[in-house]
Amino acid sequence: MFDHVNAVPPDPILGIIAAHAADPNPKKIDLGIGVYRDEQGDTPILECVKKAEQILDSTQTTKSYLGPPGVKGFNSAITELIFGKDSAVLSDDRVRTVQTPGGTGALRVGADLIKAVTPDATVWMSDPTWANHYAIFPAAGLKTEIYPYFDGEKSALRFNDMMDALRQRGPDDVVLYHACCHNPCGVSPNPEQWEAITDLAAERGFTPMIDMAYLGFERGIEEDALSVRLFAEKCPELILASSCSKNFAVYRERVGAISVMGKNSEKAANVLTVINSLTRQNYSMPPTHGTGIIDIILHDEELTELWLSEVTGMRNRINGLRKTLVEKIHTAGIEKDFSFLERQSGMFSFLGLSVDQVTRLREEFSIYTVNSARVNIASFNDSNIDYFVGALRKVL
């Protein structure tokens, strides 16, 4: 069976992790990996998570299955967090949420759902988008296309081009959006642009699918949920894939959710049966340790406040690093304008470097990132940022 099988090229990010780990240079920097890091270069367990985990360990009485939907308290809490407790669509019982193994699991379940109910649909993704999007939807048997999004020359949103392209879409199309903190470019629509985007979705009748991986990392929890809430207000249906990996720092716990909004409660309930069938065929039952922790946090006022303060701390640190990086680049006498970094948000941005320049950073300075020059801003700290700026100056 396996005699004819050839090795698949490694994922670029995983390849960077391996190369960085093998590099003996004490000044090496990994700018590729997609996790938040603190000033010490660690990915810490949040204090709210530690406290909730202690509660879970002392109160949990069984490891038996919970069924395909997972932890119901988590599902309801994450739905209210994103859509808003006073949301009309929640009052009308139009949303159903199922726990998934991470945001990637939510995306795959969403892709399988699209294939099951509208097999000829085309999924439109922003150019660029998260690299794994390009794999997930075709793996489910779906057609994919791209729409214009990012202007690499100006490091800005191609808003008019995007709107012109999406005006051509209709009921047979699914349009995938990043809710906030676009990965990989760091450029998101402003509130006025989201109003126009959601108006267009309602007008043209295509189905919005939203990937929400960084809630709270752009401007705040309420502010970052705006895109989803506008789609919910204006559109009859939507699909939402959400992740708690970043904002709760529970990466390896694989905590995600898929939410679907139907035209009414009955239609949403019908879709839920399809999702439960798809997850049963796939991973059958979800893990519940991570969702149990977040269920406790979001149902405890004190822990919720602690979590919000910790998210604010992570967001402020990233924004501060953006500002510091721009200032240090300018002070170093680098002529290229990097001020766009301060206008962008979230963990990621493109530096606008060539493949040759990225290669030089890696080979001459042990600074690792993908060939697109997407960097994780949270990987910088006081110990490495000056070294990076010095290396950048030499390769430009």
N, C-alpha and C positions, 0 to 999 in steps of 0.2 A: 504493500500500500504506500509506503513512504519512500521507496527507492528513487522516485523521480522528483521528490520535493527539494527545491532550492531554498536557501536561506533568504528571508525577507530582510531588506535593509532596516536597520534600527531606527526607531523614532528619533528625529533630530534632537529633541529635548533630552531624551534618555541617553543619547550618545554623548551629549554635553556633560551630563551628570557623571558618566563613567570616565570621560577624559579629565574632567576637573578633579575627580577623586584620585586619579592616578598621577596627577601632576605634583612633583615634590616642591615646587616653588612656594615658599611661605607667604608670598604676596598674592597668590592666585585669587581670582574673584569669579564667582559663578553668577552671571547676570541672566541666565536662561531659565532657571527653575522657577515655577509659578507658585511659590509659597511666600507668605509674609515672613519677614525676618525683623528682629529687634536690633537694637544698637550693638548687641554682642554677637550678632549673626545667627542667633537661634530662632527657632519657630516655637515660641512658648505655649504652654497650656494656659488658657485664660483662667483667672481666679474664679470667675463665675462657673466655669466648667468643672474646676476642682471641687468646689463646694457642692454643686449639683451631683457630681459623681459620687461623693460621699453619701449623700442622701439616697441616691439610687441603690448603692451597694447595701445600705442598711435596711432598705424597705423592700427590695425585690425578693420575691419568694419562689420564682420559677424561671426556667429558661425555655419553657414550652413555646410553640409557635403562636403568633398572634393573628395569622392569616395574611393574605396578600396586601391588604391596605396598610398594615403596620400599626404603629402607635397612634391611636385615634386622637389622643390629646395633642400630640405633635401636629398632626394633620390640620386640626382645627386652629391651633395657635399660629402656625405658619401662614395659613390662609388669611386669618384676620390681620396678621402683621403686614402682609403684602397688599391685600385688597382694602384694608381699613375696616375697623370694627363696625362703622356706621355705613358701610357700602350697601347700596341698594341691591346689588346682585347677590350679596350674602343674605340680606333680608328676604329676598325672593327665592332663596335656596337654589340658585342657578350654578353654583360652583361645587365641584367634587375634587378632592385632593387625595392622592395616594402617595405614601412614602416610597422612595426609590433608593437604590445604592448609589448615592451621590448625584450630582447634577448631570454627569455623563449618562448614568442610568435613566434619569428623567428624560434626557434628550432621545435616547434610544427607544424608550417606551413610547414617547411622543411620535417618533418616526414610524414605529410599528403601527401605532394607532392610525396615522395618516394613511399608511399603505393598506390597512385593513378596511377603512371606511371610504377612502377616495384613492384607489390604486393608481389612477392616471394623473394625480396631482403633481405639480412641479413646485419644488421648494426653492425659493429665491433667498440667497445669502449675500450679505454685504461683502464688498471687495475692499479690504481684506476681511477675514473673519477668523475666529479661533480655528487652528489647523485641524482639530479633530472633527469639526463640523463637516469638513470635506469627506471624511470617512464614514461618519455615522449614518447620514441619510442615504447615500448610495448602498451601504451595507444592508439597509432595510428594503432595498429594491426601488428606491424613489429617484425620479429625475431631479437634477439640481441645475440651477443657473445662478449667476451673480448679478447684483445691481451695483452701480457706482456709489461709493461711499466716502473714500478717503483720498484727498489730494496730497500726494507725497511731496510735491514741490513746495506747497504752501503749508504743509502739516495742518490741514484744516478739513472740515467737512465739506463734501461736494453736495450741498443740500439741494440746490436747484436741479442738478443732474440726477440725483436720487429720486426726487419727486417726479421728474419727467419720465423716468424709467418705470416707476411704480404706478403711474397713471395708465400704463398699458396692461396692468395686471387685473385679473378678475376672479370670479368664483372658483375656478379650477386651480388657483394658485394659493400657496402658503408662503408668507413672507416672514423670514426669521429676523428678529431684531435683538440687539443687546440692550437690556433694560437700562444699564448705566455702566460707567467705567469700561468702555469698549476694549475688548481684548482682540487684537494686539495694539491698536493705534492710540488708545487713550482719549479719543475724540468722541464726544457724545452730543446729541442735539440739545439745545437749550429748551426751556419750558415752552416758549412760543413755537419753536419748531416741532416739538412733540404734539402740540395742539394741531398743527397742520398735518402732521404725519397720521395722526389718529383720525382726523376728519377724512383724509384720503382713503384710509382703510374702510371706513364706514361707507363712503361714497362708491368705491369700486367693488366692494363685496368680497375681497380676498380674505383669507383667514390669517390673522396675526399669530405668530408663535414667538414667544419672548423667552430669551435665555437670561436668567437673572442669577449671576454668580457672585456679584459684589455689592449686594445691598448694604448701604451704609458707608461705603468707601468713597463715594463721590462728594455728596453734600450732607447726607444724613439719611436716616431710615425713611422718614416721611417724604423727603424730597426725592430720594432715589426710587421710591415706589410710584412716582407720578406717571411714568409711561404706562405701567400696567393698569393703573386706575383710570387713565384716560381711555385706553382701549376697552376696558370693562364698561365704562360709561357710554361709549358710543357704538360699540360693535355687538352683534348678536352672539358671536362665538369667539373663543380664543383658546390657545394652548399655552401654558406657562411651565417652563422647566426651571426650578430654583435649586440652589445649592447653599448649604451651610458651611462648606469647607473653609471659606475665607473668613467670613464675619464671626464665626464661632471658633475658628482655628481647630476644627475637628477633622482635619484632612483624612487621616487614615480610618476614621470611623465610617466614612462613606454615607453622609447624610444629605439626602436630596428629596425632592418631591415633584410630582407632576400634578398640575391643576388644570382642569378643563372647565370652561364656562359654556353652558348651552343656552338656547333661546328661552327655556323654562326649566323648571325642576325635573319634570319627567324626562326631557331629552338629556339633561345632564346625568340623570340616574342611568339612562340607557347606555350612555358612553362609558360610565363607570364599570358596567358589566363587561364591556369590551376590554377595558384596561385590565381588569382583574383576570380575565381570560389570558391576555397577552403576557402578563407578569407570571402567571402560573406556568405557562409554556417556557418561560425564559429562566428566571431564577427562583420561581415558586414562592418563597417566603423571604421577606427582607430582614436584614439584621436590625436589632432594636436597641443596642446599647447607646449609640450616639443620639438617636431620636429620643430615647428615654431621658437622657441628660438635658436636651433642649426643651423637651416637654416640661421638665421641672423648672428650668430657668424662666420660661415664658409664662408660667403660671404662678410664679413667686415674685411679688412686687419688688422686694429688695434685690433679688438676683437679676431681675430684668434691668433695674437701674444700674447695677454693677456692670452688666453686659453692655448697656448703652454707653457707659463711660469708657469701657475698654475699646469698643468700636471707635468711639471718638478719638481715643488716644492713637489707635492705629492709623486712622484717616489723617489726623493732624501730623503725625510723624512723616507719612508719605508726602503730604503737601509741603511740609518743611524741607524734606530732602529735595523735592523738585526746585524749590526756591534756592536752596544752598547750591545745588548743582549748577544752575544757571549763573549764579553769582560767581562761583569759582571758575567756570569756563570763561566768563568775561574777564575776570581778573587775570587769568593766565594769558590773555592776549590772543585768544583764538578768534579769528575773524568771522568764522561761520556763525550765523545767528541760531542759538539754541533757546531763545526766549519762549518758543512754543511749548517747551516742557512745563513751564509754569502755568500755562493756560489749559493744559490737559489734566486729566484726573485718573485716579485708580493706580494700579500697580505697574501698568505697562505703557511704554511709548516706543516709537521707532526713532532711532538716532539719525537716520538718513545717511548711513555709511554704505560704501560699496562692499562687495564680497571680499575684495582684496584688503580693504581696511579692516574688516572683521577678522580676516585671516591673520593679519599682522598683529592685531590685539591679542589673538590667541597664541600665536607662535612666538612673538617677541616679548609679550608681557604677561602671559598666562591669564588673560582676561577672556572669559568664555561667554559667548552668546550665539544665537542662531544667525544664519547668513543674512536674514532680513534686517539684522541689527535691532531687533526688538529686545528691549532690556527690562528687567524687573527693577523698578526704582527702589523697592524696599530692600534690595540687596546691598545698597550703599550704606555706609556708616562713617563715623569720624576716623576710623582706622584705615579705610580704603579709598575714600572719595578723592583725596589729593593724588594718590597714586594713579587712579583712573584718569583724572583730568590731565595729568602729565603724559600718560600714554596716549590719550586722545589727541593731544596737541601734536605729538610726534607722528601719528599716522595720517593726520589731515593734510 
